[in-house]
Amino acid sequence: MRTTINLADNLLEQVILETKTKTITQAIRSALEEYLEHRERIRLIKSFGSFKRWNPDIQAMRQNRDLG
């Protein structure tokens, strides 16, 4: 999709340096893909919830594991 956007030059330069890309299109595509991956990781972390109340019995876990 073609579009026209206004970006700060220094911001675009930073993205190009960080993504190690050669073109503006590649830099923007890479930045958007990384952003979406980051959001997905956050969503996954939130879906697992908190383990604050998890109190495992390590000794029992070691005795019950299958070593065969």
CORZI-V355196 format. One record per pair of residues at least 4 apart in sequence whose ideal C-beta (glycine too) atoms are under 7 Angstrom apart, sorted by the first residue. I is the first residue (numbers start at 0). J is the second residue. Records with the same first field share a line. If there is no record, write none. Layout:
BEGIN
I->J, J
END
This chain:
BEGIN
6->10, 11
7->11
8->12
9->13
10->14
11->15, 23
12->16
13->17
14->18, 26, 30
15->20, 26
18->26, 29, 30
20->25, 26, 29
21->25
22->26
23->27
24->28
25->29
26->30
27->31
28->32
29->33
30->34
31->35
32->36
33->37
34->38
35->39
36->40
37->41
38->42
39->43
40->44
41->45
42->46
43->47
55->60
56->60
57->61
58->62
59->63
60->64
END
